[in-house]
Amino acid sequence: MYAKLKWIMDQNGRKVGIDDPLRLRRAESTRRLLSLELNHGRDVERIHGNGVNCLDIEAVEGRYMLSGGADGVIVIYDLENYSGKPQYTCKAVGTVGRSSRFAHKFSVETVQWYPFDTGMFISSSFDKTMKVWDTETLKPAERFMFDGNVYCHHMSPVARKHSLVAVGTKNPKLQLCDLKSGSRIHVLQGHRAEILSVRWSPRNEHILASASADSTVRIWDVRRASGSLFTLDQHNGDKSKAAAEAVNTAHNGRVNGLCFSGDGLYLITMGTDDRMRLWNSSNGENTLVNYGKVSNESRKGLKFTVSTGCSLDCVFVPCGSSVAVYGLHSGELVATLRGHYNNVDCCDFHPDYQELYTGGKDCNVLAWIPALRAPDVEEEREEGVGPVAVNPAFEDAWSSEED
């Protein structure tokens, strides 16, 4: 009862303008996040003839989304609703199809917009290439060749002093490509098997994380030539808990997924041991948050994502034909999103609208949007309607902001 009264008082505070707007925004963002549901009125035009491997929503306008498929096709979608109607289709406004002589020959594993401009994007593929594309012409402005399959690449979302792209391939050496010079300028050595995932820190433009099939995750400062800063250890240095072969390993299997939290303070890793772990990114400490068994059958990189700008941030993880939603710091399974007819391979969170887009082996891209907000208590009274139950998700979000 106290929590409900407090919530009503907070509503009054909002109406008279004494509440912190940022606090309100974060609480409402959390409510929207926790009420995601499949939007049957919003279709994403089906272009791919095979599974959808990767998605990326650009951060400049939040309007355009890239998708890369197992068929080698790349699609640019416009997410804007021009009709003004609740039912509409997100149209493809650009496609690098199989008929294009510039298309990748094999599966596209990663796509990423240039962080500061929608005029350029990057793709990498099992055809051993990474291509830098001109969005206007849909022709590659630059192409990088590698000795083996390219599993992943990533460009820093915050870098102003460098234009490096980190690339993980079948080769255990982590490659750094410079977009300014158009060449591979450096390799980072330390892994003993293929590199399945790479991520730059959103907090420090020189900090890079890499995950490998050798069960390790390494943190690098690319200004140093002497090797990685440290290797994540699931046992936090307690050798009594680890077998000899498991010392300085992040997982008891291949590590095929990496993602920083929005503020860069934490790093989330996924392994084929069906475990997800949360690490302090500054010192590599395992926070020991227990997410339980997190099914991971992917033999390639696992494309999961984290919400940003909410009071209770969540991790979205493809699990079979559904997406599991976990509380980032609680480890609690808060929701399971079901809608695909086959395995989900990727997901991307839209931080401006708290929406989620997912792609799978059923060749579909699905949109998940927040449920409509319940009327305020005051609004109900004005309309002469009896009181309604407070949405507990919103109440919890509001309380966590207070804490």
Disulfide bonds with the S-S distance in Angstrom:
none
